[in-house]
Amino acid sequence: MSDRTRFLKEITEAFGPPGLEDDVAAILRREVEGFCEVGRDNIGSFIATKRGSSDRPRVMLAGHMDEVAFMVSDIDAQGFVRLRPLGGWWPHVLLGQRVKVRTRKGDFLGIIGSKPPHELKAEERKQVLDWEDIFVDLGVADGFDLAETTGVRRGDFVVPHAPFEHLANKALAVVKAWDNRVGCALAVDLLKEMRDATHPNTIYGVATVQEEIGLRGATTSAEKVAPDVAFALDVGIAKDTPGFKGNEKNPERLGGGPCLLLMEAGAVAHPRLVRFVMEVAEEEKIPYHTTTLTGGGTDSNRFQISGHGTPSCAICVPSRYIHSHSSVIDRRDYENTLRLLAAVVQRLDAATVARIRG
């Protein structure tokens, strides 16, 4: 296993729900603290600083550490755990899946329970599940004191349990939490790429907290960094599977290269910055595509309105099946996105940023 694969496996499998991203931050710190200044903001966003030949422009590249997850809302009389979502879940993707519950006594494996299909009434088969119908089984059985053994209680965090693996196509990797450990990994791998390189700016590799519940770390980290230009590094939505109209021709696909997000809910990407990134990709012969997102958004939404306004856009790695236990990326897209980011950063000197800002 290569060092990069080992890093991607570790960071995606790490426990990191919104509000408890410390395990992810510890991995990131370990990777860069030998050659970057490392700190965190007051709610936990990770900030690594790599100084170049000039303090400014300040170039911020940020993924978010948190994954869609759950919080324990109750434990019923039988010992089954009830959940509330942290982030956008469609409950139907959950049934029968494994989760990890972190309590004061450690991490415990659980199963999201459901009735077997043999017991479902006709009308039940047509219903969308409600959160009151969803529960986690940590090993409920007569004579077993689950509360004493696990220490589970309200407020404990729960994340999907899904190991990092490759599909039959070895370029495709499947695991939980590509959304958005892929962005965190890109920020750190970029810093590694630039370790011994000269660059006309100061690079801030950032991993924000609580993106999935309101872009909260994006707000605080941008205030701390005060960037001159900012990029959100995230996943895009691959539309190359059944269910998407024209999926066989859709450029938003695995293997399509980096994805530039032109518009998201509540924000339009800075047009001159997007044009600059496109020009760099074309100069470097890096494949890329563009997309829009009308539901949901990225940390770029908040970067854009930080300070007196910051040119911002999102650069994404296309992914299938996000917000589930098993999302998929193409490792070649990851490498091409990293190449693009390195080329972009090398060109972002003061004069270029001034032209972008207008």
C-alpha positions as CSV (number, residue, x, y, z in Angstrom):
1,M,0.0,0.0,0.0
2,S,1.4,3.4,-1.0
3,D,1.8,6.2,1.5
4,R,-0.9,8.2,-0.2
5,T,-3.3,5.2,-0.1
6,R,-2.5,4.6,3.5
7,F,-3.2,8.3,4.3
8,L,-6.5,8.3,2.4
9,K,-7.6,5.1,4.1
10,E,-6.8,6.5,7.6
11,I,-8.4,9.9,7.1
12,T,-11.6,8.5,5.6
13,E,-12.1,5.8,8.2
14,A,-11.5,8.3,11.0
15,F,-14.3,9.2,13.4
16,G,-15.4,12.8,12.7
17,P,-19.0,13.9,13.1
18,P,-20.0,17.6,13.2
19,G,-18.7,19.0,16.5
20,L,-16.2,16.2,17.2
21,E,-13.6,16.4,14.5
22,D,-10.5,16.0,16.7
23,D,-9.4,12.6,15.4
24,V,-9.3,13.9,11.9
25,A,-7.4,17.1,13.0
26,A,-4.8,14.9,14.8
27,I,-4.1,13.0,11.5
28,L,-3.7,16.2,9.6
29,R,-1.4,17.7,12.2
30,R,0.9,14.7,12.1
31,E,1.2,15.0,8.3
32,V,2.3,18.6,8.2
33,E,3.6,19.8,11.5
34,G,7.3,19.3,10.5
35,F,7.2,21.9,7.8
36,C,4.1,24.1,8.5
37,E,2.9,26.3,11.3
38,V,-0.2,24.5,12.7
39,G,-3.1,25.8,14.8
40,R,-6.9,25.7,15.2
41,D,-9.6,28.3,15.6
42,N,-11.7,28.5,18.7
43,I,-14.3,25.9,17.4
44,G,-11.7,23.5,16.1
45,S,-11.0,24.2,12.5
46,F,-7.5,23.1,11.5
47,I,-5.2,25.7,9.9
48,A,-1.7,24.9,8.5
49,T,0.4,27.7,7.2
50,K,3.1,27.3,4.5
51,R,4.9,30.6,4.0
52,G,6.3,31.4,0.6
53,S,8.3,34.4,-0.7
54,S,5.6,36.9,0.4
55,D,3.1,37.1,3.2
56,R,0.4,38.1,0.7
57,P,-1.6,37.1,-1.1
58,R,-3.0,34.7,1.4
59,V,-4.3,31.7,-0.5
60,M,-6.8,29.6,1.5
61,L,-7.6,26.0,0.4
62,A,-10.1,24.2,2.7
63,G,-11.9,20.9,3.0
64,H,-14.2,20.2,5.8
65,M,-13.4,17.5,8.4
66,D,-17.0,16.5,9.4
67,E,-19.0,13.8,7.9
68,V,-22.8,13.2,7.9
69,A,-23.4,11.5,11.1
70,F,-25.9,11.1,14.0
71,M,-26.4,12.0,17.7
72,V,-28.0,9.7,20.2
73,S,-31.3,11.2,21.2
74,D,-32.6,8.5,23.5
75,I,-32.2,4.9,24.7
76,D,-35.6,3.1,24.9
77,A,-36.6,0.7,27.7
78,Q,-35.3,-2.3,25.8
79,G,-31.9,-0.7,25.2
80,F,-32.3,0.3,21.5
81,V,-30.6,3.6,20.6
82,R,-32.6,6.3,18.9
83,L,-30.9,8.8,16.6
84,R,-31.1,12.3,15.2
85,P,-29.3,13.2,12.0
86,L,-26.3,15.5,11.8
87,G,-26.4,16.5,8.2
88,G,-28.5,15.5,5.2
89,W,-29.5,11.9,5.3
90,W,-32.1,10.1,3.2
91,P,-33.2,7.5,5.8
92,H,-33.7,4.7,3.2
93,V,-30.0,4.4,2.7
94,L,-29.5,3.5,6.3
95,L,-31.4,0.2,6.9
96,G,-29.2,-2.7,7.9
97,Q,-26.0,-0.6,7.8
98,R,-23.3,-0.7,10.5
99,V,-22.4,2.3,12.6
100,K,-19.9,3.1,15.3
101,V,-21.1,4.7,18.5
102,R,-18.6,6.6,20.6
103,T,-19.3,6.7,24.3
104,R,-17.3,7.6,27.4
105,K,-16.3,3.9,27.6
106,G,-15.1,3.6,24.0
107,D,-16.3,2.9,20.5
108,F,-19.0,0.2,19.9
109,L,-20.3,-1.4,16.8
110,G,-24.1,-1.2,16.1
111,I,-26.5,-2.1,13.4
112,I,-29.3,0.2,12.2
113,G,-32.3,-2.1,12.6
114,S,-35.3,-2.6,10.5
115,K,-38.2,-5.1,10.1
116,P,-37.4,-7.9,7.6
117,P,-39.4,-7.6,4.4
118,H,-41.4,-10.7,5.3
119,E,-43.0,-8.7,8.1
120,L,-43.8,-5.5,6.2
121,K,-47.4,-4.7,5.4
122,A,-48.2,-3.5,1.9
123,E,-48.7,0.1,3.0
124,E,-45.4,0.0,5.0
125,R,-43.4,-0.9,1.9
126,K,-44.6,2.4,0.3
127,Q,-43.7,4.7,3.2
128,V,-40.7,6.9,3.6
129,L,-39.1,6.2,6.9
130,D,-39.4,8.6,9.7
131,W,-36.6,9.1,12.2
132,E,-38.8,7.7,14.9
133,D,-38.7,4.4,13.0
134,I,-34.9,4.2,13.0
135,F,-32.9,2.6,15.8
136,V,-29.5,1.2,16.5
137,D,-29.0,-2.2,18.0
138,L,-25.8,-2.4,20.1
139,G,-26.4,-5.9,21.2
140,V,-29.7,-5.9,23.0
141,A,-30.4,-9.2,24.6
142,D,-32.0,-10.6,27.8
143,G,-29.5,-10.6,30.6
144,F,-27.1,-8.2,29.0
145,D,-26.8,-4.8,30.6
146,L,-26.1,-2.7,27.6
147,A,-26.0,0.7,29.5
148,E,-23.5,-0.6,32.0
149,T,-21.3,-2.2,29.3
150,T,-21.3,0.6,26.8
151,G,-22.1,3.7,28.8
152,V,-24.2,5.0,26.0
153,R,-26.2,8.1,26.7
154,R,-27.9,11.0,25.1
155,G,-25.5,13.3,23.2
156,D,-23.1,10.5,22.1
157,F,-22.0,10.7,18.5
158,V,-22.5,8.0,15.9
159,V,-20.9,7.6,12.5
160,P,-21.1,5.1,9.6
161,H,-18.8,2.1,9.9
162,A,-17.5,1.3,6.4
163,P,-13.9,0.3,5.6
164,F,-11.8,1.8,2.7
165,E,-11.6,-0.6,-0.3
166,H,-11.1,-0.7,-4.0
167,L,-13.7,-1.9,-6.5
168,A,-13.0,-4.3,-9.4
169,N,-11.8,-1.2,-11.2
170,K,-8.8,-0.5,-8.9
171,A,-8.9,3.2,-9.8
172,L,-12.2,3.5,-7.9
173,A,-12.1,3.6,-4.1
174,V,-15.1,3.2,-1.9
175,V,-15.5,4.2,1.8
176,K,-17.6,6.5,4.0
177,A,-16.7,10.2,4.4
178,W,-15.2,11.0,1.0
179,D,-17.5,14.0,1.8
180,N,-15.3,15.6,2.8
181,R,-12.1,14.0,3.8
182,V,-11.2,14.2,0.1
183,G,-10.9,18.0,0.5
184,C,-8.9,17.7,3.7
185,A,-6.5,15.2,2.1
186,L,-6.1,17.5,-0.9
187,A,-5.2,20.5,1.3
188,V,-2.6,18.4,3.1
189,D,-1.2,16.7,0.0
190,L,-0.9,20.1,-1.7
191,L,1.2,21.4,1.3
192,K,3.4,18.3,0.9
193,E,3.8,19.0,-2.8
194,M,4.8,22.6,-2.0
195,R,7.1,21.7,0.8
196,D,10.3,22.4,-1.0
197,A,8.8,24.6,-3.8
198,T,9.0,28.4,-4.0
199,H,5.6,30.1,-4.3
200,P,4.8,33.9,-4.4
201,N,2.2,33.8,-1.6
202,T,1.4,32.2,1.8
203,I,-0.7,29.0,1.6
204,Y,-3.2,28.2,4.2
205,G,-4.3,24.5,4.2
206,V,-7.5,24.5,6.2
207,A,-9.9,21.8,7.4
208,T,-13.1,23.3,8.7
209,V,-15.6,21.9,11.2
210,Q,-19.4,21.6,11.2
211,E,-19.9,22.2,7.4
212,E,-22.7,19.6,7.3
213,I,-24.8,21.5,9.8
214,G,-24.4,25.1,8.6
215,L,-20.9,25.9,7.2
216,R,-19.9,27.0,10.7
217,G,-16.1,26.4,10.6
218,A,-15.9,28.2,7.3
219,T,-17.1,31.4,8.9
220,T,-14.6,31.2,11.9
221,S,-11.6,30.0,9.9
222,A,-11.9,32.6,7.2
223,E,-12.1,35.3,9.9
224,K,-8.9,34.0,11.4
225,V,-7.0,33.6,8.1
226,A,-8.3,36.7,6.4
227,P,-7.6,35.3,2.9
228,D,-7.1,37.2,-0.3
229,V,-8.5,34.3,-2.3
230,A,-10.2,31.1,-1.1
231,F,-11.0,27.7,-2.5
232,A,-13.4,25.2,-1.0
233,L,-12.2,21.7,-1.8
234,D,-15.1,19.3,-1.7
235,V,-16.8,16.4,-3.5
236,G,-18.9,16.9,-6.6
237,I,-21.9,14.8,-7.6
238,A,-21.1,12.3,-10.4
239,K,-24.1,11.9,-12.6
240,D,-22.9,8.9,-14.6
241,T,-25.2,6.3,-13.0
242,P,-28.8,5.2,-13.8
243,G,-31.3,7.7,-12.6
244,F,-29.7,10.7,-14.1
245,K,-31.0,11.9,-17.5
246,G,-28.4,11.6,-20.2
247,N,-26.0,9.9,-17.8
248,E,-24.1,8.3,-20.7
249,K,-23.0,11.7,-22.0
250,N,-22.9,13.7,-18.8
251,P,-19.5,15.3,-18.2
252,E,-20.1,15.2,-14.4
253,R,-18.6,11.7,-14.1
254,L,-15.9,9.7,-12.5
255,G,-12.8,10.2,-14.6
256,G,-13.9,13.6,-15.7
257,G,-11.2,15.4,-13.7
258,P,-11.7,18.3,-11.3
259,C,-15.2,19.8,-11.1
260,L,-15.5,23.6,-10.9
261,L,-18.7,24.6,-9.1
262,L,-20.2,27.6,-10.9
263,M,-23.2,28.1,-8.7
264,E,-24.5,26.6,-5.4
265,A,-27.4,27.3,-3.2
266,G,-27.0,30.9,-2.1
267,A,-23.8,31.8,-4.0
268,V,-22.3,32.3,-7.4
269,A,-18.6,31.5,-7.8
270,H,-16.4,34.5,-8.5
271,P,-16.3,34.5,-12.3
272,R,-12.8,35.9,-12.8
273,L,-11.4,33.3,-10.4
274,V,-13.3,30.5,-12.2
275,R,-11.9,31.7,-15.5
276,F,-8.4,31.8,-14.1
277,V,-8.7,28.2,-12.9
278,M,-10.0,27.1,-16.2
279,E,-7.1,28.8,-18.0
280,V,-4.6,27.1,-15.8
281,A,-6.2,23.7,-16.3
282,E,-6.1,24.2,-20.1
283,E,-2.5,25.3,-20.0
284,E,-1.5,22.3,-18.0
285,K,-3.7,20.0,-20.1
286,I,-5.6,18.8,-17.0
287,P,-9.1,17.5,-17.8
288,Y,-11.9,19.4,-15.9
289,H,-15.6,20.0,-16.1
290,T,-18.1,22.5,-14.6
291,T,-21.4,22.1,-12.8
292,T,-24.1,23.8,-10.8
293,L,-25.7,22.8,-7.5
294,T,-29.1,24.1,-6.6
295,G,-29.6,22.1,-3.4
296,G,-26.8,22.4,-0.8
297,G,-23.5,24.2,-0.9
298,T,-19.9,24.3,0.1
299,D,-17.7,26.3,2.5
300,S,-17.1,28.7,-0.5
301,N,-20.5,30.1,0.3
302,R,-19.1,31.6,3.6
303,F,-15.6,32.3,2.3
304,Q,-17.1,34.6,-0.3
305,I,-18.6,37.0,2.3
306,S,-15.7,36.9,4.8
307,G,-14.0,40.2,5.6
308,H,-14.9,42.8,2.9
309,G,-15.5,40.0,0.4
310,T,-13.1,37.3,-0.8
311,P,-13.0,35.9,-4.4
312,S,-13.9,32.2,-3.9
313,C,-15.0,29.1,-5.7
314,A,-15.2,25.4,-5.1
315,I,-13.0,22.8,-6.8
316,C,-14.4,19.3,-6.3
317,V,-13.6,15.7,-6.9
318,P,-16.6,13.9,-8.5
319,S,-18.1,11.2,-6.3
320,R,-21.0,8.7,-6.5
321,Y,-23.4,8.0,-3.6
322,I,-22.4,10.8,-1.3
323,H,-24.2,11.0,2.1
324,S,-24.3,7.3,2.4
325,H,-22.1,4.5,3.9
326,S,-20.4,3.9,0.5
327,S,-19.3,6.8,-1.7
328,V,-16.9,6.3,-4.6
329,I,-14.2,8.4,-6.2
330,D,-11.8,7.8,-9.0
331,R,-8.2,8.1,-7.8
332,R,-7.2,9.6,-11.1
333,D,-9.6,12.5,-10.4
334,Y,-7.9,13.1,-7.1
335,E,-4.4,13.2,-8.7
336,N,-5.6,15.6,-11.4
337,T,-7.2,17.9,-8.8
338,L,-4.0,17.9,-6.9
339,R,-2.1,18.8,-10.0
340,L,-4.5,21.6,-10.8
341,L,-4.3,23.1,-7.3
342,A,-0.5,23.1,-7.4
343,A,-0.4,24.9,-10.7
344,V,-3.0,27.4,-9.5
345,V,-1.1,28.2,-6.3
346,Q,2.2,28.7,-8.2
347,R,0.5,31.4,-10.4
348,L,-1.3,33.3,-7.6
349,D,1.1,36.2,-7.1
350,A,0.0,39.7,-6.0
351,A,-0.6,41.0,-9.5
352,T,-2.7,38.0,-10.5
353,V,-4.8,38.2,-7.4
354,A,-5.3,42.0,-7.9
355,R,-6.6,41.3,-11.5
356,I,-8.9,38.6,-10.2
357,R,-10.3,40.9,-7.5
358,G,-10.8,43.7,-10.0
